[in-house]
Amino acid sequence: IENNGQDIRVLYQGSNCWTSLKRAAGRITYVDDDITRRLEKGMATLLHHNTGSFIRFVRDFVKGSSAYKDKDNEVYALMLYYALFQDRIDRIGFDNIHDALSLLHHDTCAYFKQEIAEIFAYLAEHLQIKTKPIGDDIMPKLELYGCYTREEIFTIVGRQTATKKMQGSVTGVFNLPEHNATLLFVTLNKSDEDFSPSTQYNDYLINEDFFHWQSQNTDSHQNRGGHRYTKQTETDNKIILFVREEKRDGFGNTCAFHCFGLVDYVSSHGDFPMNV
């Protein structure tokens, strides 16, 4: 990558990863089975991470640390598990995620373990943004300016577990009564291919302090959906904004969201949708 001035994502287009490319070039061999095919796919899902805490967790894991079994690291272990294996444990055939992750320490998966180590060394050397925890009282493990897939966010907030995978399409608004929180997912540049006319909401950054957001088409100032925002102070509803520029990057990969953190309701006008 350094010699050719390339973006690391150029190696991960389609179903490729560095390990599978080495095998295609005849440099290495490994068994082709369901697990290795999942690991081949999983390598690309690791490239967006920019939080020092998760990067340190993974680097310690590949070095042989057993800290991934600690209760305090349960969320990070689950994030890594889903990135690598993509499905809940009963469908993969494991008793728990620790058994699944421990496969990386076996000789059969040595090349993938090496690739993970190289990816996270690269990520650590190319961090551009300093992230910081939002706060355990708001959302443990979530970091301001951190970059996350929607699935990782649902893992952090407890909606995706080892035995329950989030299914189906998720709208731009997700309510978490157990946290008294509302998550807003915004894609700034909406293409006709990925968004229908009814979901091409007018969302944009006004300046460094203000963001313009359009609610769902069912929300108004008179109904419960709109009150979630207009009565934020009264209900102490925590609204957390996640933003990405595009749905897919120039390499065809689904883009992750940056956590813009907590937002405060300022004003709004109009109904169905509301302009907030």
C-alpha positions in Angstrom: 0.0 0.0 0.0 2.8 2.4 0.9 4.8 1.6 -2.2 1.9 2.1 -4.5 0.2 5.0 -2.8 -3.1 3.1 -2.6 -6.0 3.2 -0.3 -6.2 0.0 1.8 -9.8 -0.5 0.6 -8.5 -1.3 -2.9 -7.5 -4.8 -1.6 -11.0 -5.5 -0.4 -13.3 -5.0 -3.4 -15.8 -7.8 -4.0 -15.2 -10.8 -1.8 -11.4 -10.3 -1.7 -9.2 -10.0 1.3 -5.4 -9.9 1.6 -5.3 -13.6 2.6 -7.5 -14.8 -0.2 -5.4 -12.7 -2.7 -2.2 -14.4 -1.4 -3.8 -17.8 -1.9 -4.9 -16.8 -5.4 -1.3 -15.9 -6.2 -0.2 -19.3 -5.0 1.8 -18.0 -2.0 -0.2 -19.8 0.7 -2.8 -22.5 1.1 -5.7 -23.0 3.6 -8.8 -25.0 3.8 -11.8 -23.7 1.9 -14.8 -24.1 4.2 -17.7 -22.1 5.7 -15.5 -20.6 8.5 -12.7 -19.4 6.1 -15.3 -18.0 3.7 -16.8 -16.0 6.5 -13.4 -14.8 7.6 -12.6 -13.8 4.0 -15.7 -11.7 4.0 -15.2 -10.4 7.5 -11.8 -8.8 6.9 -13.3 -5.9 4.9 -15.7 -5.1 7.7 -12.8 -4.1 10.0 -11.4 -1.3 7.9 -13.5 1.6 9.2 -12.6 1.5 12.9 -11.1 4.6 14.3 -11.6 4.3 18.1 -8.4 3.7 20.0 -10.1 1.6 22.6 -11.4 -0.9 20.1 -8.2 -1.0 18.1 -6.2 -1.7 21.3 -8.7 -4.5 22.2 -8.3 -6.2 18.9 -4.5 -5.8 18.9 -4.3 -7.3 22.3 -6.6 -10.2 21.2 -4.4 -11.2 18.3 -1.4 -11.1 20.5 -3.0 -13.8 22.7 -4.5 -11.8 25.5 -7.5 -13.5 27.2 -9.1 -10.1 28.1 -11.6 -10.6 25.3 -13.4 -13.0 27.8 -13.7 -10.3 30.4 -17.2 -9.0 31.2 -16.0 -5.4 30.6 -15.0 -6.3 27.0 -18.2 -8.2 26.2 -19.4 -5.5 23.8 -16.0 -5.3 21.9 -15.9 -9.1 21.7 -19.4 -9.2 20.2 -18.5 -6.5 17.7 -15.5 -8.5 16.6 -17.4 -11.7 16.5 -20.1 -10.3 14.2 -17.6 -8.6 12.0 -15.8 -12.0 11.4 -18.7 -14.4 11.4 -21.7 -12.3 10.4 -24.4 -14.4 12.1 -25.6 -15.5 15.6 -23.8 -18.3 17.3 -26.5 -21.0 16.8 -26.3 -20.7 13.1 -22.5 -20.9 13.0 -22.4 -23.9 15.4 -20.7 -22.5 18.5 -21.7 -22.5 22.1 -20.6 -19.0 22.7 -18.6 -16.2 21.0 -15.5 -16.9 22.9 -15.2 -20.4 21.3 -15.7 -18.8 17.9 -13.1 -16.1 18.5 -10.6 -18.6 19.9 -10.5 -20.3 16.4 -8.3 -17.4 15.3 -5.6 -18.8 17.6 -5.6 -22.1 15.8 -3.2 -22.9 13.0 -6.0 -23.3 10.5 -6.8 -19.6 10.8 -3.3 -18.3 11.3 -3.2 -16.3 8.0 -6.5 -14.5 9.0 -5.1 -13.7 12.4 -2.0 -12.3 10.8 -4.2 -10.2 8.5 -6.2 -8.8 11.4 -3.0 -7.8 13.1 -1.7 -6.1 10.0 -5.1 -4.3 9.4 -5.2 -2.9 13.0 -1.5 -1.9 12.9 -2.4 0.1 9.8 -5.5 1.6 11.4 -3.5 2.6 14.5 -0.8 4.3 12.3 -3.4 6.2 10.3 -5.8 7.6 12.9 -6.9 11.1 11.9 -9.6 11.9 14.5 -9.3 11.7 18.2 -12.4 10.0 19.7 -13.6 10.1 23.3 -16.3 8.2 25.3 -19.7 9.8 25.3 -20.1 8.6 28.9 -21.2 5.4 30.6 -24.3 7.3 31.9 -25.3 7.9 28.3 -24.1 4.9 26.3 -21.2 2.8 27.5 -18.5 2.0 24.8 -19.9 4.6 22.4 -17.4 7.3 21.4 -17.8 10.7 20.0 -16.5 10.9 16.4 -16.2 7.1 16.4 -17.0 5.3 13.1 -19.5 2.5 13.4 -21.7 0.3 11.2 -25.4 0.3 12.1 -25.0 -3.3 13.3 -22.2 -2.3 15.6 -24.3 0.5 17.1 -27.1 -2.0 17.8 -24.5 -4.2 19.5 -23.3 -1.4 21.6 -26.8 -0.4 22.8 -27.7 -4.1 23.6 -30.2 -4.8 20.8 -27.9 -7.2 19.0 -26.6 -10.1 21.0 -24.8 -13.4 20.4 -28.3 -15.1 20.1 -30.2 -12.3 18.5 -29.2 -10.6 15.2 -31.0 -7.4 14.0 -32.9 -8.3 10.9 -34.5 -6.4 8.0 -34.1 -2.8 7.0 -33.9 -0.2 9.7 -35.3 3.3 9.3 -33.4 6.5 10.0 -34.9 6.8 13.5 -34.5 4.1 16.2 -36.0 4.5 19.7 -34.4 3.0 22.7 -36.9 3.3 25.7 -34.5 1.3 27.9 -31.9 4.0 27.5 -34.5 6.9 27.1 -32.7 7.6 23.9 -33.4 8.1 20.2 -30.8 7.3 17.5 -30.8 9.3 14.3 -29.1 7.8 11.2 -28.4 10.3 8.4 -27.0 9.8 5.0 -26.2 13.2 3.6 -26.0 12.4 -0.2 -29.0 10.3 -1.1 -29.1 8.7 -4.5 -32.2 7.8 -6.4 -30.9 4.2 -6.6 -30.7 3.8 -2.8 -33.5 6.0 -1.5 -37.1 6.4 -2.6 -38.6 9.9 -3.1 -40.4 9.5 0.2 -37.2 8.9 2.1 -34.9 11.5 0.5 -35.1 13.7 3.6 -33.5 17.1 3.5 -30.6 16.7 6.0 -27.6 18.9 6.0 -25.0 20.6 8.2 -25.7 24.3 8.7 -22.5 25.1 10.5 -20.3 23.6 13.3 -23.0 24.1 15.8 -26.3 23.4 14.0 -27.7 20.6 11.9 -30.9 20.6 9.8 -32.8 17.3 10.0 -36.1 16.2 8.6 -38.2 13.8 10.6 -40.1 10.8 9.3 -43.1 11.6 7.2 -45.4 10.4 10.0 -44.2 13.0 12.5 -45.9 16.3 13.4 -45.8 18.9 16.1 -49.1 17.5 17.4 -48.3 13.8 17.7 -46.2 11.6 19.8 -43.5 11.2 17.2 -42.9 14.9 17.0 -43.0 15.4 20.8 -40.0 13.1 21.0 -38.0 16.1 19.7 -40.0 19.2 20.7 -40.4 18.0 24.3 -36.8 16.7 24.7 -36.1 18.9 27.7 -39.3 17.7 29.5 -38.7 14.0 28.8 -34.9 14.1 29.1 -34.8 12.1 25.8 -31.2 11.7 24.7 -30.9 12.2 20.9 -27.8 10.8 19.4 -26.9 11.7 15.8 -25.0 9.4 13.4 -23.9 10.7 10.0 -22.3 9.4 6.8 -21.8 11.2 3.5 -22.8 8.3 1.2 -24.4 4.9 1.5 -21.4 3.4 -0.4 -17.9 4.5 -0.9 -15.9 4.6 -4.2 -14.9 1.0 -3.7 -18.5 -0.3 -3.4 -18.4 -0.9 0.3 -21.2 0.1 2.6 -20.1 3.2 4.5 -20.2 3.3 8.3 -21.6 6.2 10.4 -19.7 8.8 12.4 -21.1 9.5 15.8 -21.8 13.2 16.0 -22.9 12.7 19.6 -25.7 14.2 21.6 -27.8 16.9 20.0 -30.3 19.4 21.5 -33.6 20.4 20.0 -33.5 24.1 19.0 -36.5 24.8 16.8 -38.7 23.3 14.1 -41.4 24.1 11.6 -43.8 22.2 9.3 -45.4 18.8 9.6 -45.2 15.4 7.9 -42.2 15.7 7.9 -41.0 18.2 10.4 -38.0 20.4 9.7 -35.9 20.3 12.9 
